[in-house]
Amino acid sequence: MRILLCLCLGLWGCSLYSQNKETLYDFTDLPQSLMLNPGAEVNFKYHAGVPFLSQIHFNVGFRGASVYDVFADDGRDINDKIENTINRLGSQDYFTLTQQLDLINFGWRSKKDPNLYYSAGLYQELDLIVYFPKDFAVLAYQGNQDFINVPFRFSNISATGELLTVFHFGYNKKVNKKLTFGARAKLYSSIFNFRSTKNRGTFTTIETPQGNNIYQHVISDADVSVQTAGYASLREIESEDNSDGASQVLNKFLGRAFLGGNLGIGVDMGFSYKIDEQWTLTGSMTDLGMIFYTKDVETYRARGNFAFEGLETPITDDNGQDILDELEEAIPIDTLNTSYAALRPLKLNSSIKYSFNRYDDGSCNCADPPYQDAFGLQVFTQFRPKRPQYAASLFYYKRLSNFLRGKVTYTVDDYSFKNIGLLLSTHIDKINFYISANNLLEYSNLADARGASIQLGFNVIM
């Protein structure tokens, strides 16, 4: 069990975190900024992302500890380091993983109304969050001897995961000189989903009146469930004795990715408002939507109460199987095929920006030439099962030349108070390449890093 916890803590330190893209938000030189704010200002005639390369996005990080805390070669005993890490982590700490890949992304300006810009495309997304099960990590590593009459809560168990593709179509309109508004319709096609939230109940060890190291172990009001969509058919493939199982799984995934899976709908909305010539306020709401799981659905649910008496350790070599049989009879695991629906993780962005130092070399066809410099503040919120995640960023934008633009950010979030980010975007004729990374100060020792992020892409912009 200790080896398993050690591996889990190692994976925890290699996790990926929330979908905040502070360097890319309101970076209007790039069409990808429309995915974060459909109401961003757009000054190009059309764009086309290079298929599978227009946006590759990874975030790596951890809230609460790092790989270095457990595996550092510092002379300390690894068991002490594991125990210290478990004690430091709380049930509000979490492991999250997010990844996105643009498959197709393109946009064009309306010929009938030059104030209208349309965009569309398809991207793949992976989103996972697992909260640290504090109570049961302590129980597994330290046992219950020192926790008599202390309840271990099943509510600590909370996790969701989703692999899906998203078809989208966006509308961006410059309403007047001050206001630009945009909206994006989304069609979700789920490939695989699981979720285990709102669990309840406790496990408590109580000293009995008889004393003499005789205890009662009580599972009270337990209600724990895991909902899955897309798993049952994969399990059937695994159980079959065949040589083409991998190709069958791949075919299933491809079918679900292209509208053959569980479907859902969503919307993004956003705006940009020029307070005056130099001050701009923006705001956006993305992934306001829901997926309806009706195909290939299985829910595993355990409910009930159970109590048994024994010594300090609830299950021994002598009584283990008998107690497990009694437990299964008292709290059976039911398999249900009930449909369910789940909200997408809603994300909110907002920023205020001051621009200065106009830059006009004659290459821009826009009515107002762009500014060479800007600085401002951006805030981000993402809603999660237990509580929202927050971040705030100070940023500085610089148009270094007609072919090179950059942005530097300083972000405070759940993971770090020293998150420095950088985005560079090159524009050579119609070809654009951009690359962005954050938590740059921690790259010298990634094992001790709380986070690291990178995103890059290629576009044709005119």
N, C-alpha and C positions, 0 to 999 in steps of 0.2 A: 504493500500500500504506500509506503514511503517513497519507493522508486517511482510509482505512478504519480504521486504528488509532485515529485521533483521534475518529472517530465512535463507535467501540466504547467508548473511555474515557468519552466523554460520556454514553452510555447507561448505562455502569457506575455513574456518579455519580447516575443517576436511578433506580436499582434499588429493589426492594422486598425486605424482609428477613423474618426468621423469624417463626413464628406465636406468639411469646410475647405473651400478653395480660395483662400484669401488673396493670393497673388493674381488669380484669374478674374475675380469678381470686378466688374466695371472696367476691365481692361478692354476698352471698346475698339482697339486696333485689331482684335481677334474676334472672329465670328463665334467662337466657343463661349464668349461672354453672354451670348443670348440664351445659352442653356441654364445659366444661373439667374439671369434677369431678362425675360422676354421683352421688357420695355427699355432695354439699354439703347443708347443712341447708336444708330447705324449710318455710316457714311460711305459704304461701298455699294457697287451696283449688283454684284453677285459674288458668291463664294462657293467653292466645292472642296470638301475635304478629301484627301487621298484615302481611298477605302482602307479600313483597318488601321490607318495611321494618323487620322486627323485628331484623335485624342486618345492617348494611353495614360491612364491615371492610376497611381498606387499611393496609398498612405500607410505608413508603418509607424507604430507607436504603442505606448502603454501608459495607463494611469495607475500609479501606486507603487510600482517597482520596475526593475529591469532584469535582464539576464545576468548582468554583472553582479547584482545583489546576491544571487545564488551561486554562480559559477566562477566568481572572481578568484584568482590564484593569490590569496592574501594570507594564507596560513591558518585561517579559521576553519573549524570543523564544518562540513557541509550541512550536517544535521542541525547545527546551531543557526546557520544562515537560513535554512528552510523555515525553521521555527520562527525566527525573527521576522522573516518576510510574511508568513501567514499571520502573525500577530499584528503587523503593521497594516495589512490589507483589511478593508472593510467590505460589507455587503453592498455598498454603493460603488465600489471599484468594479471595473468591467474590462473585458477583452472585446474589441470590435474589429471587424475586417470589412473594408469597402474597396471595391475595384470597379473601374469602368473602362470599356473599350468601345469607341465609336466604330461602327461598321460602315455606315453611310451618313454623310452630313452635307447638306447643300442649301443654298438660298438664292433668292433673286428679287430684284426690285420690280414692282408693278409698272408696266408700260402705260397703263391708263392713269394711274395716280402715283407720281414719284414719291409721295409721302408714305407709301406702303411698302413694306419689305416682308417677304414670306421666307420661311425656312422649314426644312423637313429632314427626316432621317431615321436611323435605327441604331440603337446602342445596346450593349450587353452590360449587365450590372450584377455584382455579387455584394450582398449586404448581410453581415452577421454581427450579433452582439450577444455576449455571454457574461452575465454578472458573476462575480466571484462568490461561490457558495461558502461564505465565511464559517457558518456554524458547522457544516458537515466536513469542511476541511480541517477544522480544529478537532472534531470528533474522530476523523480518520487518522490524524497524525498523533494526537495526544491521548485519545481514548476518553472515556467518561469518568474515570476515577476521581478527577479533580473538579468535576462539574455536576455533583449531586444536587438535585432539585433545580438545575439550570435547563430550561427548555432549548432544544435545538429546532429551529424553525424551518419548515419546508418552504416558506415564502422566500428564503434565500435562493431557491432554485428558480432562475429566470433566464430564458434564452430565446432568441428568434434568429432564423436564417432564411435567406431568399436568394435564389439564382433565377434571373429572368432576363427577357429582352423587352425593349420599349420602342414602340413605333410612335413618332411624334410629328406634329405639324404646328408651326408657329406663325403668329400674326404680329407685326410690329408697325405702329402708325405714329407718325409725327403729327400730333393733333394741332399744335401751334408752335410758335417759336420757343415757348417755355416747356411744354409738356410732350413727352413721348410715352405712349402706353403700349403694352404688349401682352399677349396671352398665348398659351401653348396647350393643345389638346394631346393627351397621351393614351395609348392603348397598351396595357401591360399583358405580356404572355409569360406566365410563370413556368419555369422548368422544374424547380424543386423548392419546397417550402417545409420548414418545421417551426413550431413555436411551443414554448412551455412557459406560460405566464399565469399570474394570479393563483399560484399554488398556495395551499394553506395547511395548517396542522402543525403539531409539534411531536418531538421525541424527547422524553424526559426520564431520567433515572432517579427514582425516589427510594430513600432508605426506609425499609419496612419497620414496623414496631418491634419485630423480633430482634432486630439488630444483628450483631455477629456477621457483618459483611453480607447480609442478605438484602437484596435490593429488588425493587419492582421496576421494570422497564416498560414505559407506557407510550404507545403511539395514540395520540388523541386527535380526533376530528381531521384525519388525514384526507386530503383531496388533491392529488397530484395527477396532472395529465400532460401528454405530449401529442400535439396535433401534427399530422404530416400530410403532405400532398405530393405525389410523385415518387413516393418511396416503395409502396407495396409492389408495384410492377417490377421495380429494380430488384427487390428481394426475390421475386419469383424467377427472374433471369439467373440470379446468383445460385439458386437452388437447383437449377437445371444442369444436367451433365452434357455440356456442349462446348465446342471449341471457339464459337464466334460470339461469346458473351459480350466482349468489349464492343464489337461492332453493333450489336443489338442495343446496348446502352447508348452509344453514340447516335444511332438512328432515332431513338426515343427522344434524346435531348434536342436534336435538330428539329424533329417534328413539333415538339413543344415550343421551341424558340420561335417558330414561324406560325403562330396562332393555333397550334394544336394542343396547347396546354390549358391550364386554368387562366381565365381572362379577367381583366379589370380595367377600370377607366380612371383617369386623373387629369388634373389641369395645373398649369403654372400661370402665374400672373405677376406683372411687375410694371414699374414706371420709372422715368427719370424726369425730374422737374428742375428747371433752371430758375433759382431764386433771383439771380441777376446775371450779369455777363460772366461772372467768375465763380459763383457759388452754385453747386449742383447737389440736389438731394435725390437719392435713389432708394427703392425698396422692392422686394420681391418675395413671393411665396411659391415654393416649388414642391411638387409631389403631394398635392392635396388630392388624394385618391384612395381607392380601395380595390382589392383583388378578391374575387369570389371563387372559393375552392370547392368544386363539385365533382371533379374527376380524380380517380386514383387516390381517394381520401381514406386515411385510417387515423383514428384517435385511440391512444392507449391511456386508460384512466384507472387509477387505484383510489378507492374511497373506503373509509371505515375506521375502526378503533381496534386496538390490540394491546394486551398487557401480559407479561410473563415475569416470573421471579427467577432469580439466579444470583451468581456471584458477581464480582465487579465487571467481568466481561460478559456481555449478553449471550454470545454464542461461543461454545467451546467445541472441541473435537468430538466430545461424547454426545452433546445434545444438539449439535448444529442442524442436522437434517430434520430432526423432529420439530424444532422451533420454526424452521423455514416452511415446513409443511403446514404448521398451524397458522403461521403468518399469511401464507398464500390463501388459506381457507377463510381467514378473518377479513383480509383485505385483498380480494382477487383483482387481477389486472384485466379489465374489460377491453375488448377491441371493438370499436364502434366505426361505422361508416357514415357518420353525420357530416354534412356539408358545413362549411364555416366561411367567414369573411374576415379580412384583416386590413387595417389601415396601413398605408405606406408611411414611412417615417418623414413627416412634414418638416420642411426646412424653411427658415426665414432669414433673409439678408437685408441689410440696410446700410447706407453709407452717406456721408456728407463730404464734399470735396471742394477745395479751393484751387482754381487753376490760374496760372499767370505765365507771362512771357510768351506771347503769340509766336507761332512758327509758320511761316508761309513761304515755301520755295516754288510755288506754282504747280506742284504735283497733285494737290487736292482739289477736286471738283466741287467741294462743299461750299455753301454760301458763306459760312464763317470758318476761317482757317483754324486749325487746332492749336491748342496751347502746348508749349514745350515742356512745362513743368506743372505739377499738381501735387498737393498733399491733402490728407484727410483721415477720416476715421471710419472703419467698417465694423459692424457687429453681426454675429451669426448665432442662430439657435436651431437645434435639431431635436425633435421630440422623440423620446425613447420610452420603453416600457415602464421604468421606475421613475425617471425624472428627465427633464430636458438637459441637453449639453449646450454650453455657452462658449463663445469666444469673442474677443475684441481685438482689432488690429489697427495700428497706426501705419500709414503707407505713404510712400513718396514715389511719384511717377516721373520719368524723365524721357523725353524724346531726344535721344542722343544724336540722331541724324535721320534722314529720310528712310534709311534702310535698317536702322537699329533703334529699338525702344526698350525700356526696362522699367521694372518696378521693384521696390524694396519694401518689405513689411516687417513689423515687429508685432507679434501676436501673444496674447495671454489667453490660455485655455485650461482645460482640465489636466493637461499633460505637462505643461511647462510654462515658466514665466520668462523664458529667454529664447523664444522661438523667432529666429530671424529667417525670412524667406526672400527669395530672389526670382524674378522672371525676366527672361531676355527673349525678344521677338525680332527676327530678321525679316526684312521685306526687300527682296531683290526682284525687280520687275513685278510680275504677278505671283511669284512663288514666296510663300511664307513658311518659316520654320520657327517654332517656339519651344522653349524648355523652361521648366520651373522646378524649384526645390525649396523646402523649408527645413527648419531646425538645423541650419548649416553649422552652428557652433558645436553640435554634437556629433558631427561626422567623423571627428578624429578618433572616437571610441564608440562605435555603433552598439557594442554590447551594453554600454552604460547609458545609451540614449533612451529618452522617453518617447522619441518620435523621429521619423524621417519620412519625407514625402518627395515624390517626383511625378511630373506629368510633362508630356511632350506631344507634338503633333506637326503635321504638314498640311498646308492649305494652298489653294489657288484663289487669290483675292483680286478683284478688280473694282 
